[in-house]
Amino acid sequence: GTRFRPLSFEVPKPLFPVAGVPMVQHHIEACAKVPGMKEILLMGFYQPNEALSRFLVSAQQEFKIPIRYLQEYAALGTGGGIYHFRDQILSGGAEAFFVLNADVCSEFPLQEMLEFWQQHGDMHSFVILGTTANRTQALNYGCIVANADTQEVQHYVEKPSTFVSEIINCGIYLFTPAIFQHIGEVFQRNQQELALEESSNGWQRAEVIRLEQDVFTALAGSGKLYVYKTDGFWSQIKSAGSAIYASRLYLNQYSKRHPERLAQNKPGGPVIRGNVYIHPTASIDSTAVLGPNVSIGEGVTVGAGVRVRESIVLHGASLHDHTCVLNTIVGWDSTIGRWARVEGTPSDPNPNDPYAKIDSETLFRDGRLTPSITILGCSVTIPAEVVILNSIVLPHKELSRSYKNQIIL
């Protein structure tokens, strides 16, 4: 999660709370609803730590499904990890399995993908979840050309340099055990190529396999790969700014699927506008105004007259009286003084384009910091009566004045 810093210093990115629950919990929730789902495996290169172990235990209890973490010995790429752990995946005698990237937010139409596969495919075919992007943004993703009648993938290009198709890869797949034969062929080929380059320390590199470039490109046009197109919401969560947008998409979904997670206006309670998640342990003054699209974490304190909009406030943070927090992520245990204003610039997709996606914005443009969401790392202290605008503040900083368009190291 390098683009997710400074927030990924404190917690592995998949455990970062989006709409009140860890990012990967949305995936687990969707998987647990699929009939016949036997177990969930999390794979990654993270050193397992206490936060991850606690999360796994609580998620197993909540969703009543075995969940295990498998740690890669090196970063093996999107295909290398599942190939390395193929015995673990196949040990339960699975008929098929889903692969989901942790850094996407989606409605996860897994059941629909399964039904689509049962209608279209056979034991040797696979399904990619696709969605429509606009022509310019499609170049930032894997592009899929499919047969209009059968939805069979005829051509696949990862991040093409010219326009190929507006159907993009969502990073959510349905595979059968037959996929390992195709990944195995790539592995063998890598090994042969490395044997020719004797100078390289080859054992590790052969195992680094990218599903998109190495496997899908080869499978396209072979009659084994299909695309299921979704109109549901989907977005990547690459930068911290995109977490605010993902939070909005999930909060919006809560009104249909989890109304109990949304705060309501009650006599003597704060003013709630739009979709707002408030952790039950948070203490919020009745004169505060929250929303739309706000997520308040565990043990947060919000004082009198505070205004929060389009923001994520993480556990233990304290917003003193009359602060204004807009388009901001407030880090764990941070404090914002009275009458301070902390504001960022939203990096939302164009609202007038139904197919617009969030831009993977660069941190700098022309040597200057691109205006984006303001991020306060953990344990940051903002003094009273200052303005912090479009800035990133690294953890454990105590500021003494106002800042604008800066990274405070």
NULUMPA-102384 format. One record per residue: residue in one letter; y, z, x of N, C-alpha, C in turn. Coordinates in steps of 0.001 Angstrom, whole numbers, padded with zeros to 6 digits, always signed. Layout:
BEGIN
aYZXYZXYZX
...
This chain:
BEGIN
g-001222+000000+000815+000000+000000+000000+001260+000000+000840
t+001361-000908+001823+002549-000897+002688+003829-001203+001905
r+003743-002157+000951+004955-002502+000190+005297-001411-000812
f+004394-000450-000930+004596+000612-001921+005204+001854-001276
r+005472+001775+000023+006063+002939+000679+007474+003170+000164
p+008027+004372+000173+007460+005597+000744+006498+006332-000200
l+006208+005769-001382+005412+006522-002363+003950+006608-001937
s+003461+005569-001223+002049+005592-000835+001799+006483+000388
f+002861+007104+000941+002636+008096+002006+001936+009331+001436
e+002244+009649+000175+001773+010924-000392+000433+010792-001104
v+000168+009613-001641-001003+009468-002502-001516+008035-002337
p-002842+007809-002322-003311+006421-002276-002720+005649-003453
k-002281+004433-003204-001586+003672-004246-002334+003646-005590
p-003681+003467-005618-004353+003421-006928-004250+004722-007730
l-003865+005826-007059-003721+007098-007789-002269+007364-008183
f-001375+006430-007865+000030+006622-008250+000148+006584-009780
p+000846+007560-010392+000891+007592-011869+001766+006487-012456
v+001173+005696-013335+001912+004672-014082+001725+005001-015561
a+002829+005215-016286+002782+005639-017697+001984+006937-017839
g+002175+007842-016869+001630+009194-017019+000223+009403-016492
v-000518+008331-016183-001874+008527-015645-002035+007659-014390
p-002952+008055-013469-003122+007264-012248-003381+005791-012564
m-002793+004910-011748-002863+003460-011966-004285+002993-012288
v-005272+003508-011532-006640+003022-011683-007330+003616-012914
q-006733+004652-013498-007344+005220-014712-007288+004228-015874
h-006260+003393-015907-006185+002372-016961-007387+001424-016855
h-007777+001099-015595-008947+000234-015379-010220+000940-015869
i-010339+002216-015473-011564+002968-015799-011705+003105-017312
e-010572+003373-017973-010575+003510-019434-011088+002225-020096
a-010606+001075-019594-011023-000215-020159-012515-000452-019906
c-012980-000109-018703-014398-000320-018367-015298+000573-019213
a-014864+001818-019410-015705+002780-020141-015909+002352-021594
k-014998+001501-022117-015115+001064-023526-016122-000071-023698
v-016512-000731-022589-017421-001877-022717-018827-001349-023024
p-019450-001809-024134-020787-001315-024466-021773-001661-023350
g-022630-000697-023026-023640-000964-022002-023133-000804-020580
m-021901-000322-020399-021393-000084-019035-022129+001113-018441
k-022766+000918-017289-023616+001976-016737-022890+002874-015738
e-022115+002268-014843-021386+003100-013875-020190+002331-013338
i-019281+003085-012713-018068+002487-012154-018028+002831-010668
l-017858+001824-009835-017758+002035-008385-016336+001707-007950
l-015714+002629-007227-014408+002333-006633-014656+002009-005166
m-014093+000913-004691-014283+000546-003292-012942+000417-002613
g-012891+000891-001385-011639+000751-000657-011808+001218+000768
f-010700+001145+001483-010696+001499+002894-010029+002868+003080
y-009705+003539+001951-009070+004861+002044-010066+005905+002531
q-009580+006807+003378-010363+007994+003725-010411+008853+002462
p-011609+009196+001947-011615+009994+000710-010964+011356+000975
n-010083+011765+000080-009410+013054+000275-009546+013897-000991
e-008923+015050-000971-009085+015994-002077-008562+015418-003390
a-007426+014700-003310-006824+014133-004534-007797+013146-005184
l-008432+012308-004351-009369+011309-004871-010598+011994-005473
s-011128+013003-004773-012320+013713-005284-012021+014381-006624
r-010836+015017-006710-010455+015687-007973-010350+014679-009092
f-009738+013521-008777-009574+012480-009789-010935+011998-010292
l-011869+011755-009364-013187+011249-009746-013913+012225-010655
v-013838+013522-010317-014524+014544-011136-013934+014565-012543
s-012597+014571-012632-011983+014676-013970-012208+013397-014777
a-012191+012236-014110-012402+010973-014839-013846+010890-015349
q-014810+011362-014557-016211+011346-015018-016376+012214-016257
q-015711+013375-016237-015828+014277-017401-015165+013656-018625
e-013992+013045-018408-013246+012504-019550-013930+011285-020152
f-014442+010389-019312-014971+009112-019822-016496+009093-019920
k-017146+010195-019511-018614+010341-019682-019364+009161-019057
i-018969+008829-017823-019633+007710-017141-019645+008036-015644
p-020753+007745-014923-020763+008033-013482-019731+007168-012740
i-018944+007803-011871-017939+007082-011076-018123+007502-009625
r-018265+006518-008733-018444+006851-007312-017442+006089-006474
y-017110+006670-005316-016216+005993-004374-017032+005529-003173
l-016921+004244-002830-017611+003692-001671-016554+003281-000651
q-016615+003893+000530-015571+003618+001523-016019+002538+002498
e-015216+001501+002642-015509+000438+003613-015238+000969+005023
y-016031+000517+006002-015830+000982+007387-014661+000252+008039
a-014237-000856+007426-013055-001606+007884-012559-002347+006656
a-011316-002825+006689-010818-003585+005532-011551-004920+005495
l-012396-005120+004486-013320-006256+004491-012869-007418+003604
g-011680-007316+003021-011231-008404+002146-011820-008272+000745
t-011357-009131-000173-011738-008965-001590-013207-009259-001846
g-013839-010074-000991-015256-010380-001191-016157-009596-000249
g-015636-009262+000937-016439-008559+001936-016909-007197+001463
g-016049-006500+000739-016404-005155+000261-017567-005187-000712
i-017506-006101-001701-018607-006117-002680-019880-006651-002033
y-019751-007514-001020-020955-008017-000342-021589-006893+000492
h-020742-006120+001169-021227-005016+001995-021992-003989+001148
f-021501-003746-000069-022124-002736-000946-023006-003371-002020
r-023536-004578-001736-024299-005272-002784-025526-004480-003229
d-026147-003746-002316-027335-002962-002707-026963-001875-003711
q-025796-001243-003495-025324-000201-004423-025034-000822-005796
i-024431-002014-005786-024063-002666-007052-025330-003067-007818
l-026332-003542-007086-027531-004072-007742-028565-002989-008053
s-028368-001771-007492-029423-000755-007604-029712-000368-009054
g-028740-000506-009936-028995-000137-011333-029604-001260-012152
g-029928-002386-011503-030494-003518-012237-029491-004173-013170
a-028239-004289-012703-027182-004811-013581-027418-006278-013926
e-027157-006593-015193-027239-007988-015646-025971-008734-015202
a-024854-008023-015241-023562-008592-014823-022660-007435-014444
f-021584-007726-013724-020641-006654-013379-019231-007216-013300
f-018255-006350-013603-016841-006727-013502-016319-006336-012127
v-015383-007115-011608-014641-006741-010404-013163-006775-010787
l-012460-005659-010577-011042-005582-010949-010239-005146-009735
n-009178-005858-009434-008267-005390-008384-007484-004193-008903
a-007295-003185-008035-006650-001951-008494-005156-002134-008744
d-004538-003123-008081-003072-003210-008186-002609-004219-009226
v-003370-004337-010331-002867-005126-011459-002762-004219-012676
c-001850-004564-013564-001779-003843-014834-002051-004892-015912
s-002847-004518-016907-003314-005523-017856-003826-004845-019113
e-004016-005678-020146-004720-005180-021332-006231-005144-021078
f-006663-005734-019986-008081-005753-019596-008994-006192-020750
p-008952-007489-021116-009806-007958-022223-011255-008151-021755
l-011880-007060-021299-013209-007165-020687-014265-007576-021707
q-014158-006974-022902-015132-007293-023946-015073-008787-024299
e-013843-009308-024390-013665-010728-024714-014231-011622-023605
m-014042-011185-022343-014596-011955-021222-016124-011992-021294
l-016694-010863-021678-018153-010764-021778-018678-011712-022869
e-017994-011707-024015-018421-012587-025118-018254-014059-024721
f-017158-014363-024039-016889-015725-023567-018010-016168-022616
w-018397-015270-021707-019462-015587-020734-020793-015826-021454
q-021070-014998-022476-022333-015154-023208-022374-016501-023944
q-021187-016955-024408-021152-018246-025119-021211-019424-024143
h-020488-019296-023001-020324-020458-022124-021308-020514-020977
g-021631-019337-020474-022280-019333-019169-023768-019118-019250
d-024350-018977-018063-025750-018586-017967-025805-017547-016858
m-026988-017176-016449-027110-016105-015463-026489-016465-014111
h-026172-017758-013903-025662-018151-012595-024190-018538-012655
s-023517-018223-013768-022105-018607-013845-021216-017367-013887
f-019947-017581-013554-019008-016464-013376-017711-016772-014124
v-016966-015720-014456-015727-015885-015229-014553-015237-014489
i-013445-015985-014397-012176-015448-013869-011258-015225-015061
l-010523-014120-015085-009483-013949-016102-008235-014685-015619
g-007701-015563-016466-006496-016312-016102-005390-016059-017109
t-004152-016298-016699-003022-016212-017624-002021-017292-017232
t-001041-017543-018106-000074-018615-017846+001164-018055-017151
a+001573-018704-016065+002824-018340-015382+003766-019534-015493
n+005038-019339-015138+005908-020525-015150+005682-021333-013860
r+006162-022561-013853+005789-023505-012788+006172-023021-011389
t+007348-022423-011268+007771-022017-009915+007009-020786-009450
q+006801-019829-010359+006133-018601-009931+004635-018787-009715
a+004054-019797-010352+002611-020030-010191+002236-020206-008718
l+003173-020695-007902+002887-020939-006482+002587-019645-005724
n+002978-018501-006288+002737-017218-005599+001346-016655-005873
y+000543-017363-006664-000752-016818-007092-001847-017837-006814
g-003087-017444-007136-004190-018407-007106-004091-019283-008343
c-004086-020602-008176-003903-021514-009323-005234-022167-009705
i-005441-022263-011033-006726-022716-011559-006530-023979-012387
v-007279-025026-012055-007298-026230-012898-008636-026215-013630
a-008587-026243-014970-009826-026118-015753-009954-027263-016748
n-011179-027546-017131-011457-028519-018181-010972-027940-019510
a-010135-028695-020228-009513-028169-021453-010537-027812-022525
d-011672-028510-022555-012669-028244-023615-013614-027112-023244
t-014146-027154-022016-015190-026173-021664-014642-024969-020909
q-013382-025065-020419-012771-024032-019570-013484-023884-018226
e-014245-024912-017847-014883-024841-016524-013827-025087-015445
v-013855-024264-014390-012881-024404-013296-013267-025612-012448
q-012313-026559-012350-012598-027767-011576-011972-027715-010192
h-010907-026903-010079-010166-026891-008816-009513-025516-008703
y-009557-024920-007513-008918-023612-007309-008170-023635-005983
v-006887-023262-006014-006090-023205-004781-005343-021878-004750
e-005475-021156-003640-004770-019878-003485-003370-020138-002930
k-002336-019713-003674-000927-019846-003260-000617-021246-002715
p-000706-022262-003576-000478-023634-003094+000977-023858-002689
s+001220-024897-001871+002602-025171-001456+003309-026083-002457
t+002542-026803-003276+003157-027611-004342+002480-027255-005665
f+003078-027686-006753+002562-027296-008077+001151-027838-008314
v+000253-026968-008764-001124-027365-009064-001433-027126-010540
s-001090-025925-011031-001403-025567-012417-000606-024324-012765
e-000303-024159-014071+000391-022905-014432-000592-021804-014843
i-001897-022092-014785-002882-021033-015062-003175-020307-013752
i-002932-018986-013733-003095-018229-012482-004226-017206-012606
n-004738-016832-011452-005833-015866-011347-005278-014453-011527
c-005871-013667-012436-005390-012307-012711-006066-011240-011845
g-006997-011636-010981-007658-010626-010145-008658-009779-010915
i-009203-010329-012013-010209-009621-012823-011345-010623-013065
y-012569-010246-012668-013677-011206-012685-014913-010612-013348
l-015753-011499-013880-017069-011106-014392-018107-011907-013592
f-018907-011173-012829-019909-011815-011966-021318-011437-012413
t-022286-012251-011999-023689-011855-012111-024195-011689-010677
p-025375-011094-010488-025884-010906-009110-025956-012206-008300
a-025965-013353-008993-026035-014643-008273-024821-014863-007361
i-023718-014140-007593-022515-014344-006761-022814-014009-005301
f-023758-013065-005079-024002-012625-003699-024604-013733-002837
q-025298-014659-003484-025830-015798-002729-024665-016628-002168
h-023638-016837-003023-022482-017652-002594-021672-016923-001521
i-021502-015593-001705-020749-014843-000677-021569-014820+000614
g-022903-014714+000468-023785-014701+001636-023661-015982+002453
e-023499-017118+001758-023343-018396+002471-022075-018392+003324
v-021009-017790+002761-019752-017698+003530-019979-016807+004757
f-020686-015703+004551-020964-014766+005649-021728-015462+006773
q-022778-016235+006388-023583-016956+007395-022703-017952+008159
r-021852-018650+007392-020983-019655+008011-020026-018985+009002
n-019461-017835+008570-018545-017097+009460-019260-016703+010747
q-020515-016242+010599-021260-015802+011779-021505-016962+012741
q-021848-018125+012165-022102-019290+013017-020827-019707+013757
e-019702-019679+013028-018438-020068+013665-018085-019104+014788
l-018357-017800+014543-018013-016801+015552-018938-016904+016764
a-020185-017324+016517-021121-017476+017640-020614-018559+018589
l-019916-019542+018016-019370-020614+018857-018170-020129+019661
e-017397-019190+019043-016242-018648+019788-016704-017374+020484
e-017344-017505+021615-017951-016336+022249-016929-015293+022659
s-015704-015746+022900-014706-014812+023422-014339-013715+022414
s-014495-013979+021095-014016-012997+020107-015054-011893+019908
n-014556-010697+019540-015514-009616+019245-015944-009826+017797
g-017018-010593+017623-017290-011220+016338-017862-010395+015220
w-018591-009291+015492-019363-008662+014414-018514-008299+013219
q-017299-007855+013470-016504-007355+012353-015917-008506+011547
r-015494-009561+012225-014747-010593+011511-015616-011384+010549
a-016907-011492+010828-017774-012257+009927-017848-011615+008552
e-017648-010297+008512-017787-009578+007246-016516-009613+006403
v-015425-010064+006989-014171-010152+006225-014228-011431+005391
i-014376-011253+004075-014550-012416+003187-013550-012303+002045
r-012833-013393+001783-011857-013400+000692-012469-014161-000476
l-012594-013479-001588-013173-014118-002780-012425-015397-003120
e-011069-015309-003067-010256-016404-003578-010418-017644-002701
q-009997-017528-001423-010018-018720-000562-011437-019134-000173
d-012316-018187+000121-013625-018528+000681-014665-018867-000381
v-014616-018169-001534-015697-018326-002521-015273-019215-003699
f-014129-018903-004328-013739-019649-005537-013437-021119-005214
t-012788-021352-004068-012445-022730-003707-013722-023571-003618
a-014793-022965-003069-016060-023688-002924-016786-023826-004265
l-016670-022809-005123-017400-022827-006406-016763-023761-007435
a-015436-023987-007295-014745-024826-008284-015387-026201-008332
g-015584-026718-009544-016154-028054-009700-017673-028090-009636
s-018305-026902-009456-019770-026895-009338-020436-026563-010682
g-019608-026325-011731-020184-025985-013041-020583-024523-013158
k-020188-023706-012180-020614-022295-012205-019455-021336-012446
l-018224-021841-012461-017062-020962-012553-016242-021340-013784
y-015922-020350-014600-015147-020582-015823-013912-019698-015813
v-012908-020098-016597-011723-019251-016733-011586-018830-018191
y-011338-017529-018393-011023-017035-019735-009532-016742-019740
k-008792-017465-020606-007332-017305-020605-006917-016214-021579
t-006031-015335-021118-005554-014254-021976-004065-014435-022259
d-003654-014049-023469-002222-014011-023800-001696-012587-023730
g-002594-011646-023433-002174-010242-023345-001300-010018-022124
f-000715-008834-022027+000192-008593-020900-000599-008480-019594
w+000060-008878-018498-000547-008785-017168+000565-008802-016135
s+000441-007963-015117+001420-007981-014033+000778-007408-012774
q+001282-007822-011634+000838-007210-010380+001673-005969-010113
i+001094-005008-009376+001883-003841-008956+001869-003852-007436
k+002786-004618-006863+002834-004739-005408+003872-003780-004831
s+005095-003870-005372+006166-003007-004866+006359-001843-005828
a+007095-000841-005366+007343+000312-006229+008134-000102-007472
g+009029-001097-007319+009802-001556-008476+008911-002105-009575
s+007816-002778-009180+006928-003347-010206+006156-002247-010951
a+006102-001034-010390+005440+000082-011100+006233+000468-012347
i+007563+000334-012286+008390+000662-013459+008123-000343-014575
y+007992-001620-014191+007702-002653-015191+006301-002434-015782
a+005328-002129-014924+003963-001852-015406+003957-000650-016339
s+004744+000342-016008+004843+001541-016847+005337+001160-018240
r+006313+000249-018296+006833-000190-019600+005740-000892-020409
l+004960-001750-019733+003905-002492-020443+002855-001533-021008
y+002462-000541-020201+001446+000412-020674+001998+001324-021780
l+003252+001796-021618+003848+002661-022651+003912+001912-023984
n+004220+000624-023902+004290-000207-025094+002903-000307-025753
q+001870-000383-024928+000503-000464-025443+000075+000867-026081
y+000606+001978-025558+000240+003298-026109+000534+003386-027599
s+001615+002722-028054+001963+002843-029477+000810+002368-030356
k-000002+001415-029819-001172+000945-030589-002429+001738-030270
r-002654+002017-028961-003953+002569-028543-003954+004070-028310
h-002818+004628-027867-002770+006066-027549-001486+006697-028079
p-001259+006643-029407+000015+007190-029902+000207+008657-029505
e-000904+009366-029261-000790+010799-028906-000130+010994-027539
r-000089+009933-026726+000529+010078-025399+002048+009893-025456
l+002576+009420-026572+004021+009162-026652+004749+010348-027253
a+005904+010677-026657+006713+011795-027163+007402+011395-028462
q+007586+012365-029357+008259+012128-030644+009541+012968-030703
n+010491+012502-031511+011682+013329-031747+011306+014492-032644
k+011599+015719-032179+011292+016913-032978+012537+017768-033027
p+012703+018562-034110+013858+019472-034159+013835+020405-032950
g+014986+020545-032286+015052+021442-031125+014490+020824-029859
g+014055+019552-029925+013532+018883-028727+014540+017877-028202
p+014259+017267-027069+015195+016274-026523+015239+015017-027400
v+016262+014200-027203+016379+012937-027951+015487+011901-027258
i+014556+011314-028014+013638+010317-027456+014024+008947-028001
r+014240+007998-027096+014549+006626-027528+013453+005712-027008
g+012797+004986-027892+011741+004067-027446+010516+004828-026961
n+009755+004199-026059+008490+004772-025596+008700+005693-024400
v+008292+006946-024570+008468+007947-023505+007189+008775-023403
y+006717+008983-022164+005577+009881-021931+006114+011151-021284
i+005747+012323-021834+006153+013599-021230+004907+014449-021029
h+004675+014879-019790+003530+015743-019526+003735+017081-020242
p+002661+017645-020837+002831+018894-021612+003439+020052-020824
t+003319+020035-019485+003854+021168-018704+005325+020992-018336
a+005920+019842-018677+007322+019604-018307+008244+020433-019192
s+009372+020864-018618+010340+021657-019380+011619+020830-019534
i+011953+020491-020781+013055+019554-021008+014070+020158-021970
d+015319+020172-021564+016386+020755-022398+016575+019909-023659
s+016919+020581-024741+017024+019871-026027+018200+018899-026072
t+019154+019025-025132+020307+018101-025148+020077+016877-024245
a+018917+016802-023599+018629+015635-022746+018316+014415-023611
v+018605+013225-023087+018280+011973-023791+017365+011154-022874
l+016153+010852-023364+015161+010157-022538+014758+008840-023195
g+014611+007803-022372+014072+006543-022889+015140+005466-022969
p+014708+004232-023201+013303+003837-023331+012604+003756-021976
n+011260+003676-022027+010415+003446-020860+010620+004505-019793
v+010294+005734-020151+010411+006845-019199+009083+007586-019165
s+008694+007994-017964+007470+008775-017802+007830+010031-017012
i+007568+011188-017601+007928+012482-016989+006633+013197-016604
g+006496+013545-015320+005242+014107-014817+005113+015610-015012
e+004048+016122-014393+003664+017525-014528+004732+018448-013937
g+005061+019517-014673+005941+020550-014139+007360+020107-013838
v+007797+018984-014404+009166+018499-014155+010149+019338-014974
t+011334+019599-014412+012388+020316-015146+013559+019371-015372
v+013983+019241-016628+015125+018378-016963+016179+019247-017633
g+017385+019282-017036+018433+020184-017515+019220+019631-018699
a+020305+020340-019034+021125+019987-020199+021876+018683-019953
g+021975+017847-021014+022803+016645-020957+022313+015575-019999
v+021070+015681-019545+020550+014689-018596+020213+013396-019344
r+020465+012252-018709+020115+010954-019295+019140+010259-018355
v+017967+009900-018859+016973+009189-018041+016561+007924-018787
r+016581+006798-018083+016197+005531-018716+015423+004686-017706
e+014359+003985-018176+013604+003050-017328+013238+003683-015984
s+012623+004852-016016+012351+005565-014770+011028+006312-014823
i+010508+006639-013639+009315+007480-013509+009746+008725-012736
v+009522+009901-013328+009868+011162-012655+008554+011867-012349
l+008253+012040-011046+006935+012536-010637+006882+014062-010598
h+005665+014605-010496+005481+016033-010775+006310+016940-009868
g+006782+018015-010476+007530+019018-009731+008986+018670-009483
a+009462+017503-009939+010864+017129-009702+011774+017928-010622
s+013020+018050-010212+013979+018827-010996+015282+018040-011131
l+015685+017752-012381+016937+017031-012634+017920+018051-013212
h+018941+018397-012446+019879+019430-012886+020811+018889-013980
d+021589+019787-014575+022382+019436-015762+023243+018187-015534
h+023282+017354-016578+024188+016198-016644+023923+015144-015570
t+022735+015099-014994+022444+013988-014076+022111+012743-014901
c+022295+011592-014263+021982+010320-014921+021022+009565-014000
v+019844+009234-014508+018808+008581-013698+018398+007287-014391
l+018692+006142-013760+018414+004833-014365+017646+003962-013373
n+016583+003293-013848+015819+002361-012996+015459+002983-011644
t+014848+004155-011708+014582+004924-010491+013194+005539-010549
i+012573+005695-009373+011376+006534-009260+011788+007781-008487
v+011658+008945-009132+012021+010218-008507+010742+010840-007970
g+010687+011033-006650+009455+011483-005999+009084+012928-006306
w+007871+013278-005927+007317+014614-006164+008238+015682-005570
d+008485+016748-006359+009250+017924-005890+010657+017574-005406
s+011210+016466-005859+012596+016145-005474+013572+016829-006425
t+014802+016990-005955+015825+017669-006752+017077+016803-006801
i+017619+016626-008005+018881+015886-008147+019924+016864-008698
g+021038+017008-007961+022064+017996-008318+022866+017626-009560
r+023642+018593-010051+024409+018394-011294+025392+017233-011167
w+025540+016519-012263+026495+015411-012391+026251+014301-011363
a+025098+014255-010738+024810+013143-009812+024328+011944-010633
r+024508+010778-010065+024026+009553-010723+023124+008817-009738
v+021887+008557-010154+020935+007854-009295+020502+006605-010060
e+020804+005446-009485+020593+004218-010262+020050+003105-009372
g+019161+002290-009943+018649+001118-009242+018924-000129-010055
t+018526-001269-009517+018660-002547-010218+017268-002978-010652
p+017051-003220-011942+015694-003581-012374+015260-004910-011783
s+013960-005004-011473+013433-006279-010946+012514-006897-011996
d+012957-006856-013259+012107-007339-014352+012029-008863-014349
p+010938-009402-014915+010881-010859-015097+011942-011309-016101
n+012263-012589-016064+013248-013156-016981+012788-012966-018435
p+013546-012187-019253+013096-011900-020622+013099-013126-021529
n+013812-014204-021117+013874-015402-021968+012735-016380-021701
d+011923-016069-020677+010810-016958-020349+009506-016218-020641
p+008775-016632-021679+007572-015878-022062+006512-015854-020967
y+006572-016811-020030+005540-016867-018987+006024-016335-017638
a+007236-015776-017616+007762-015276-016340+006965-014063-015877
k+006735-013991-014571+006075-012834-013953+007100-012125-013078
i+006730-010934-012616+007658-010206-011754+007674-010890-010389
d+008861-011060-009804+008931-011703-008488+008487-010716-007423
s+007697-011207-006462+007329-010312-005350+008521-010326-004404
e+009527-009515-004757+010805-009604-004045+010648-009089-002612
t+011389-009700-001698+011371-009209-000324+012364-008060-000235
l+012093-007155+000702+012948-005978+000847+014349-006384+001309
f+014402-007397+002189+015699-007829+002724+015936-009296+002414
r+017194-009640+002191+017574-011045+002052+018887-011226+002810
d+018941-012232+003708+020125-012463+004554+020536-011191+005305
g+019540-010461+005803+019851-009264+006585+020321-008075+005777
r+020327-008216+004436+020780-007088+003619+019647-006638+002707
l+019698-005374+002324+018692-004835+001406+018873-005476+000030
t+017790-006037-000527+017885-006633-001868+018060-005520-002897
p+019065-005630-003796+019216-004582-004821+017954-004477-005670
s+017376-003286-005739+016165-003117-006546+016108-001682-007054
i+014935-001316-007562+014728+000040-008059+015083+001046-006963
t+015755+002140-007330+015997+003208-006355+014756+004090-006280
i+014346+004421-005050+013148+005246-004868+013511+006466-004043
l+013186+007633-004586+013310+008866-003812+011900+009290-003425
g+011639+009432-002137+010331+009908-001684+010119+011353-002111
c+009042+011982-001618+008785+013357-002077+009744+014326-001385
s+010065+015415-002089+010910+016498-001550+012248+015993-001014
v+012887+015111-001769+014242+014655-001419+015241+015496-002218
t+016329+015897-001573+017358+016667-002273+018650+015858-002330
i+019123+015626-003554+020382+014890-003767+021430+015929-004174
p+022580+015984-003499+023573+017006-003862+024271+016705-005190
a+025041+017651-005664+025770+017477-006923+026849+016406-006764
e+027132+015738-007879+028289+014845-007995+028316+013697-006995
v+027150+013155-006609+027165+011963-005755+026518+010807-006512
v+026690+009610-005966+026078+008417-006562+025118+007811-005531
i+023884+007594-005927+022894+006918-005066+022540+005624-005779
l+022838+004482-005143+022688+003191-005815+021786+002264-005005
n+020771+001673-005657+019910+000653-005015+019424+001079-003634
s+018977+002320-003498+018600+002811-002174+017171+003326-002163
i+016596+003380-000976+015260+003951-000780+015435+005140+000155
v+014999+006308-000292+015162+007523+000514+013773+008002+000928
l+013527+008075+002227+012218+008517+002691+012014+010011+002447
p+010738+010462+002477+010444+011856+002107+011180+012883+002960
h+011345+014086+002357+011881+015276+003048+013280+015060+003600
k+014121+014361+002833+015517+014156+003265+016427+014994+002378
e+017443+015564+003002+018461+016282+002240+019761+015507+002430
l+020225+014847+001385+021412+014002+001527+022672+014847+001369
s+023764+014350+001964+024997+015128+001866+026110+014342+001183
r+025874+013051+000909+026954+012232+000327+026350+011093-000486
s+027220+010211-000994+026765+009058-001775+026253+007949-000842
y+025315+007137-001371+024798+005993-000612+024663+004803-001543
k+024811+003592-000966+024658+002378-001777+023954+001330-000916
n+022906+000679-001484+022188-000411-000800+021720-000012+000592
q+021058+001130+000701+020599+001561+002022+019185+002093+001981
i+018504+002003+003134+017241+002716+003321+017576+003923+004177
i+017309+005115+003677+017689+006323+004389+016439+006884+005050
l+016377+006751+006370+015157+007080+007111+015144+008553+007526
